C-alpha cells in the first residue's frame, strides 16, 4: 500500500498565465479551477493535479515524451 506524500509539490506555475481555448493554462496545463484552488488543496490533491498536467502535456505534445 502506497501512502500519500505528506507535503505537496511546488506550484507548477511557470509564469506563462494564459488560458487556451480548451481552458488549460498554456504554461502549466492547469484549469482555472485548479489554479484558483491550489492553495486550498491537500497535498494528495496537488499531486493529482501535477500528474494530470503531465498527462495533458503529453497528450498535447507527444513529441515531448520522446525528447
DRENRO-232979 format. One record per atom (N, C-alpha, C): residue number from 1; residue in three letters; atom name; x, y, z. Coordinates in Angstrom, 1 decimal, padded with zeros to 4 digits. Example, Ala and Ser with C-alpha at 12.3 -4.5 7.8 and 13.67 -1.06 7.14 Angstrom:
# DRENRO-232979
<i:1&aa:ALA&at:N&x:013.2&y:-005.7&z:007.8>;
<i:1&aa:ALA&at:CA&x:012.3&y:-004.5&z:007.8>;
<i:1&aa:ALA&at:C&x:013.2&y:-003.3&z:007.8>;
<i:2&aa:SER&at:N&x:012.8&y:-002.2&z:007.1>;
<i:2&aa:SER&at:CA&x:013.7&y:-001.1&z:007.1>;
<i:2&aa:SER&at:C&x:012.9&y:000.0&z:007.9>;
END
This chain:
# DRENRO-232979
<i:1&aa:UNK&at:N&x:000.8&y:-001.2&z:000.0>;
<i:1&aa:UNK&at:CA&x:000.0&y:000.0&z:000.0>;
<i:1&aa:UNK&at:C&x:000.9&y:001.2&z:000.0>;
<i:2&aa:UNK&at:N&x:000.6&y:002.2&z:-000.9>;
<i:2&aa:UNK&at:CA&x:001.4&y:003.4&z:-001.0>;
<i:2&aa:UNK&at:C&x:000.7&y:004.5&z:-000.3>;
<i:3&aa:UNK&at:N&x:001.4&y:005.2&z:000.6>;
<i:3&aa:UNK&at:CA&x:000.8&y:006.3&z:001.3>;
<i:3&aa:UNK&at:C&x:001.0&y:007.6&z:000.6>;
<i:4&aa:UNK&at:N&x:000.1&y:008.5&z:000.8>;
<i:4&aa:UNK&at:CA&x:000.1&y:009.8&z:000.1>;
<i:4&aa:UNK&at:C&x:001.3&y:010.6&z:000.7>;
<i:5&aa:UNK&at:N&x:001.9&y:011.4&z:-000.2>;
<i:5&aa:UNK&at:CA&x:003.0&y:012.3&z:000.3>;
<i:5&aa:UNK&at:C&x:002.5&y:013.2&z:001.4>;
<i:6&aa:UNK&at:N&x:003.4&y:013.4&z:002.4>;
<i:6&aa:UNK&at:CA&x:003.0&y:014.3&z:003.5>;
<i:6&aa:UNK&at:C&x:003.0&y:015.8&z:003.0>;
<i:7&aa:UNK&at:N&x:003.9&y:016.1&z:002.1>;
<i:7&aa:UNK&at:CA&x:003.9&y:017.5&z:001.7>;
<i:7&aa:UNK&at:C&x:003.6&y:017.6&z:000.2>;
<i:8&aa:UNK&at:N&x:003.0&y:018.7&z:-000.1>;
<i:8&aa:UNK&at:CA&x:002.6&y:018.9&z:-001.5>;
<i:8&aa:UNK&at:C&x:003.8&y:019.4&z:-002.4>;
<i:9&aa:UNK&at:N&x:003.6&y:019.3&z:-003.7>;
<i:9&aa:UNK&at:CA&x:004.6&y:019.8&z:-004.6>;
<i:9&aa:UNK&at:C&x:004.6&y:021.3&z:-004.7>;
<i:10&aa:UNK&at:N&x:005.7&y:021.8&z:-005.2>;
<i:10&aa:UNK&at:CA&x:005.7&y:023.3&z:-005.5>;
<i:10&aa:UNK&at:C&x:004.7&y:023.5&z:-006.6>;
<i:11&aa:UNK&at:N&x:004.2&y:024.7&z:-006.7>;
<i:11&aa:UNK&at:CA&x:003.2&y:025.1&z:-007.7>;
<i:11&aa:UNK&at:C&x:003.8&y:024.8&z:-009.1>;
<i:12&aa:UNK&at:N&x:003.1&y:024.3&z:-010.0>;
<i:12&aa:UNK&at:CA&x:003.6&y:024.0&z:-011.3>;
<i:12&aa:UNK&at:C&x:003.6&y:025.3&z:-012.2>;
<i:13&aa:UNK&at:N&x:003.2&y:026.4&z:-011.6>;
<i:13&aa:UNK&at:CA&x:003.2&y:027.7&z:-012.4>;
<i:13&aa:UNK&at:C&x:004.6&y:028.0&z:-012.9>;
<i:14&aa:UNK&at:N&x:004.6&y:028.4&z:-014.2>;
<i:14&aa:UNK&at:CA&x:005.9&y:028.8&z:-014.9>;
<i:14&aa:UNK&at:C&x:005.7&y:030.3&z:-015.4>;
<i:15&aa:UNK&at:N&x:004.8&y:031.0&z:-014.8>;
<i:15&aa:UNK&at:CA&x:004.6&y:032.4&z:-015.1>;
<i:15&aa:UNK&at:C&x:004.3&y:032.7&z:-016.6>;
<i:16&aa:UNK&at:N&x:003.6&y:031.7&z:-017.2>;
<i:16&aa:UNK&at:CA&x:003.0&y:031.9&z:-018.6>;
<i:16&aa:UNK&at:C&x:001.5&y:031.7&z:-018.4>;
<i:17&aa:UNK&at:N&x:000.9&y:032.7&z:-017.9>;
<i:17&aa:UNK&at:CA&x:-000.5&y:032.6&z:-017.5>;
<i:17&aa:UNK&at:C&x:-001.5&y:033.1&z:-018.5>;
<i:18&aa:UNK&at:N&x:-002.0&y:032.1&z:-019.3>;
<i:18&aa:UNK&at:CA&x:-002.9&y:032.4&z:-020.4>;
<i:18&aa:UNK&at:C&x:-003.7&y:031.1&z:-020.7>;
<i:19&aa:UNK&at:N&x:-005.0&y:031.2&z:-020.6>;
<i:19&aa:UNK&at:CA&x:-005.8&y:030.0&z:-020.9>;
<i:19&aa:UNK&at:C&x:-006.0&y:029.8&z:-022.4>;
<i:20&aa:UNK&at:N&x:-005.9&y:028.6&z:-022.8>;
<i:20&aa:UNK&at:CA&x:-006.2&y:028.3&z:-024.2>;
<i:20&aa:UNK&at:C&x:-007.7&y:028.1&z:-024.4>;
<i:21&aa:UNK&at:N&x:-008.1&y:027.7&z:-025.6>;
<i:21&aa:UNK&at:CA&x:-009.5&y:027.6&z:-025.9>;
<i:21&aa:UNK&at:C&x:-010.1&y:026.4&z:-025.2>;
<i:22&aa:UNK&at:N&x:-009.3&y:025.4&z:-024.8>;
<i:22&aa:UNK&at:CA&x:-009.8&y:024.3&z:-024.0>;
<i:22&aa:UNK&at:C&x:-009.9&y:024.6&z:-022.5>;
<i:23&aa:UNK&at:N&x:-009.4&y:025.7&z:-022.1>;
<i:23&aa:UNK&at:CA&x:-009.5&y:026.1&z:-020.7>;
<i:23&aa:UNK&at:C&x:-008.3&y:025.7&z:-019.9>;
<i:24&aa:UNK&at:N&x:-007.2&y:025.3&z:-020.6>;
<i:24&aa:UNK&at:CA&x:-005.9&y:025.0&z:-019.9>;
<i:24&aa:UNK&at:C&x:-004.9&y:026.1&z:-020.0>;
<i:25&aa:UNK&at:N&x:-004.2&y:026.3&z:-018.9>;
<i:25&aa:UNK&at:CA&x:-003.1&y:027.3&z:-018.9>;
<i:25&aa:UNK&at:C&x:-002.1&y:026.9&z:-019.9>;
<i:26&aa:UNK&at:N&x:-001.6&y:027.8&z:-020.7>;
<i:26&aa:UNK&at:CA&x:-000.6&y:027.4&z:-021.7>;
<i:26&aa:UNK&at:C&x:000.8&y:027.1&z:-021.1>;
<i:27&aa:UNK&at:N&x:001.0&y:027.6&z:-019.9>;
<i:27&aa:UNK&at:CA&x:002.2&y:027.4&z:-019.2>;
<i:27&aa:UNK&at:C&x:002.3&y:026.1&z:-018.4>;
<i:28&aa:UNK&at:N&x:001.3&y:025.9&z:-017.5>;
<i:28&aa:UNK&at:CA&x:001.3&y:024.8&z:-016.6>;
<i:28&aa:UNK&at:C&x:000.3&y:023.7&z:-016.9>;
<i:29&aa:UNK&at:N&x:-000.6&y:024.0&z:-017.8>;
<i:29&aa:UNK&at:CA&x:-001.7&y:023.0&z:-018.2>;
<i:29&aa:UNK&at:C&x:-002.7&y:022.8&z:-017.1>;
<i:30&aa:UNK&at:N&x:-002.8&y:023.7&z:-016.1>;
<i:30&aa:UNK&at:CA&x:-003.9&y:023.5&z:-015.1>;
<i:30&aa:UNK&at:C&x:-005.1&y:024.3&z:-015.6>;
<i:31&aa:UNK&at:N&x:-006.3&y:023.9&z:-015.1>;
<i:31&aa:UNK&at:CA&x:-007.5&y:024.6&z:-015.4>;
<i:31&aa:UNK&at:C&x:-007.6&y:025.8&z:-014.5>;
<i:32&aa:UNK&at:N&x:-008.6&y:026.7&z:-014.8>;
<i:32&aa:UNK&at:CA&x:-008.8&y:027.9&z:-013.9>;
<i:32&aa:UNK&at:C&x:-009.1&y:027.4&z:-012.5>;
<i:33&aa:UNK&at:N&x:-010.0&y:026.4&z:-012.4>;
<i:33&aa:UNK&at:CA&x:-010.3&y:025.9&z:-011.0>;
<i:33&aa:UNK&at:C&x:-009.2&y:025.4&z:-010.3>;
<i:34&aa:UNK&at:N&x:-008.3&y:024.6&z:-011.0>;
<i:34&aa:UNK&at:CA&x:-007.1&y:024.1&z:-010.4>;
<i:34&aa:UNK&at:C&x:-006.1&y:025.2&z:-009.9>;
<i:35&aa:UNK&at:N&x:-006.0&y:026.2&z:-010.7>;
<i:35&aa:UNK&at:CA&x:-005.1&y:027.3&z:-010.4>;
<i:35&aa:UNK&at:C&x:-005.7&y:028.0&z:-009.1>;
<i:36&aa:UNK&at:N&x:-007.0&y:028.4&z:-009.2>;
<i:36&aa:UNK&at:CA&x:-007.6&y:029.1&z:-008.1>;
<i:36&aa:UNK&at:C&x:-007.6&y:028.3&z:-006.8>;
<i:37&aa:UNK&at:N&x:-007.8&y:027.0&z:-006.9>;
<i:37&aa:UNK&at:CA&x:-007.9&y:026.2&z:-005.7>;
<i:37&aa:UNK&at:C&x:-006.7&y:025.6&z:-005.1>;
<i:38&aa:UNK&at:N&x:-005.5&y:025.9&z:-005.8>;
<i:38&aa:UNK&at:CA&x:-004.3&y:025.2&z:-005.5>;
<i:38&aa:UNK&at:C&x:-003.9&y:025.3&z:-004.0>;
<i:39&aa:UNK&at:N&x:-004.0&y:026.5&z:-003.4>;
<i:39&aa:UNK&at:CA&x:-003.5&y:026.7&z:-002.0>;
<i:39&aa:UNK&at:C&x:-004.5&y:026.0&z:-001.0>;
<i:40&aa:UNK&at:N&x:-005.7&y:025.8&z:-001.4>;
<i:40&aa:UNK&at:CA&x:-006.7&y:025.1&z:-000.5>;
<i:40&aa:UNK&at:C&x:-006.7&y:023.6&z:-000.7>;
<i:41&aa:UNK&at:N&x:-005.9&y:023.1&z:-001.6>;
<i:41&aa:UNK&at:CA&x:-005.9&y:021.6&z:-001.9>;
<i:41&aa:UNK&at:C&x:-005.0&y:020.9&z:-000.9>;
<i:42&aa:UNK&at:N&x:-005.4&y:019.7&z:-000.6>;
<i:42&aa:UNK&at:CA&x:-004.5&y:018.8&z:000.2>;
<i:42&aa:UNK&at:C&x:-003.3&y:018.5&z:-000.7>;
<i:43&aa:UNK&at:N&x:-002.2&y:018.0&z:000.0>;
<i:43&aa:UNK&at:CA&x:-001.0&y:017.5&z:-000.7>;
<i:43&aa:UNK&at:C&x:-001.4&y:016.5&z:-001.7>;
<i:44&aa:UNK&at:N&x:-002.3&y:015.5&z:-001.4>;
<i:44&aa:UNK&at:CA&x:-002.7&y:014.5&z:-002.3>;
<i:44&aa:UNK&at:C&x:-003.4&y:015.0&z:-003.5>;
<i:45&aa:UNK&at:N&x:-004.2&y:016.0&z:-003.3>;
<i:45&aa:UNK&at:CA&x:-004.9&y:016.7&z:-004.4>;
<i:45&aa:UNK&at:C&x:-004.0&y:017.4&z:-005.3>;
<i:46&aa:UNK&at:N&x:-003.0&y:018.1&z:-004.7>;
<i:46&aa:UNK&at:CA&x:-002.0&y:018.8&z:-005.5>;
<i:46&aa:UNK&at:C&x:-001.2&y:017.9&z:-006.4>;
<i:47&aa:UNK&at:N&x:-000.8&y:016.7&z:-005.8>;
<i:47&aa:UNK&at:CA&x:000.0&y:015.8&z:-006.6>;
<i:47&aa:UNK&at:C&x:-000.9&y:015.2&z:-007.7>;
<i:48&aa:UNK&at:N&x:-002.1&y:015.0&z:-007.5>;
<i:48&aa:UNK&at:CA&x:-003.0&y:014.5&z:-008.5>;
<i:48&aa:UNK&at:C&x:-003.1&y:015.6&z:-009.7>;
<i:49&aa:UNK&at:N&x:-003.1&y:016.8&z:-009.3>;
<i:49&aa:UNK&at:CA&x:-003.2&y:017.9&z:-010.4>;
<i:49&aa:UNK&at:C&x:-001.9&y:017.9&z:-011.2>;
<i:50&aa:UNK&at:N&x:-000.7&y:017.7&z:-010.5>;
<i:50&aa:UNK&at:CA&x:000.5&y:017.7&z:-011.2>;
<i:50&aa:UNK&at:C&x:000.6&y:016.5&z:-012.2>;
<i:51&aa:UNK&at:N&x:000.1&y:015.3&z:-011.7>;
<i:51&aa:UNK&at:CA&x:000.0&y:014.2&z:-012.6>;
<i:51&aa:UNK&at:C&x:-000.9&y:014.4&z:-013.8>;
<i:52&aa:UNK&at:N&x:-002.0&y:015.1&z:-013.6>;
<i:52&aa:UNK&at:CA&x:-003.0&y:015.4&z:-014.6>;
<i:52&aa:UNK&at:C&x:-002.4&y:016.3&z:-015.6>;
<i:53&aa:UNK&at:N&x:-001.6&y:017.3&z:-015.1>;
<i:53&aa:UNK&at:CA&x:-000.9&y:018.3&z:-016.0>;
<i:53&aa:UNK&at:C&x:000.1&y:017.6&z:-016.9>;
<i:54&aa:UNK&at:N&x:000.8&y:016.7&z:-016.3>;
<i:54&aa:UNK&at:CA&x:001.8&y:015.9&z:-017.1>;
<i:54&aa:UNK&at:C&x:001.1&y:015.1&z:-018.2>;
<i:55&aa:UNK&at:N&x:000.0&y:014.5&z:-017.9>;
<i:55&aa:UNK&at:CA&x:-000.7&y:013.7&z:-018.9>;
<i:55&aa:UNK&at:C&x:-001.3&y:014.6&z:-020.0>;
<i:56&aa:UNK&at:N&x:-001.8&y:015.8&z:-019.6>;
<i:56&aa:UNK&at:CA&x:-002.3&y:016.8&z:-020.6>;
<i:56&aa:UNK&at:C&x:-001.2&y:017.2&z:-021.5>;
<i:57&aa:UNK&at:N&x:000.0&y:017.5&z:-020.9>;
<i:57&aa:UNK&at:CA&x:001.1&y:018.0&z:-021.7>;
<i:57&aa:UNK&at:C&x:001.5&y:016.9&z:-022.7>;
<i:58&aa:UNK&at:N&x:001.6&y:015.7&z:-022.3>;
<i:58&aa:UNK&at:CA&x:002.0&y:014.6&z:-023.2>;
<i:58&aa:UNK&at:C&x:001.0&y:014.3&z:-024.2>;
<i:59&aa:UNK&at:N&x:-000.3&y:014.5&z:-023.9>;
<i:59&aa:UNK&at:CA&x:-001.4&y:014.3&z:-024.9>;
<i:59&aa:UNK&at:C&x:-001.3&y:015.4&z:-026.0>;
<i:60&aa:UNK&at:N&x:-001.0&y:016.6&z:-025.5>;
<i:60&aa:UNK&at:CA&x:-000.9&y:017.7&z:-026.4>;
<i:60&aa:UNK&at:C&x:000.3&y:017.8&z:-027.2>;
<i:61&aa:UNK&at:N&x:001.4&y:017.4&z:-026.6>;
<i:61&aa:UNK&at:CA&x:002.8&y:017.5&z:-027.2>;
<i:61&aa:UNK&at:C&x:003.4&y:016.1&z:-027.2>;
<i:62&aa:UNK&at:N&x:003.0&y:015.1&z:-028.0>;
<i:62&aa:UNK&at:CA&x:003.5&y:013.8&z:-027.8>;
<i:62&aa:UNK&at:C&x:005.0&y:013.7&z:-028.2>;
<i:63&aa:UNK&at:N&x:005.5&y:014.6&z:-029.0>;
<i:63&aa:UNK&at:CA&x:007.0&y:014.6&z:-029.3>;
<i:63&aa:UNK&at:C&x:007.8&y:014.9&z:-028.0>;
<i:64&aa:UNK&at:N&x:007.2&y:015.6&z:-027.1>;
<i:64&aa:UNK&at:CA&x:008.0&y:015.9&z:-025.8>;
<i:64&aa:UNK&at:C&x:008.3&y:014.6&z:-025.1>;
<i:65&aa:UNK&at:N&x:007.5&y:013.6&z:-025.2>;
<i:65&aa:UNK&at:CA&x:007.7&y:012.3&z:-024.5>;
<i:65&aa:UNK&at:C&x:009.0&y:011.6&z:-025.1>;
<i:66&aa:UNK&at:N&x:009.3&y:011.9&z:-026.3>;
<i:66&aa:UNK&at:CA&x:010.4&y:011.3&z:-026.9>;
<i:66&aa:UNK&at:C&x:011.7&y:012.0&z:-026.7>;
<i:67&aa:UNK&at:N&x:011.6&y:013.2&z:-026.2>;
<i:67&aa:UNK&at:CA&x:012.8&y:014.1&z:-026.1>;
<i:67&aa:UNK&at:C&x:013.7&y:013.6&z:-024.9>;
END
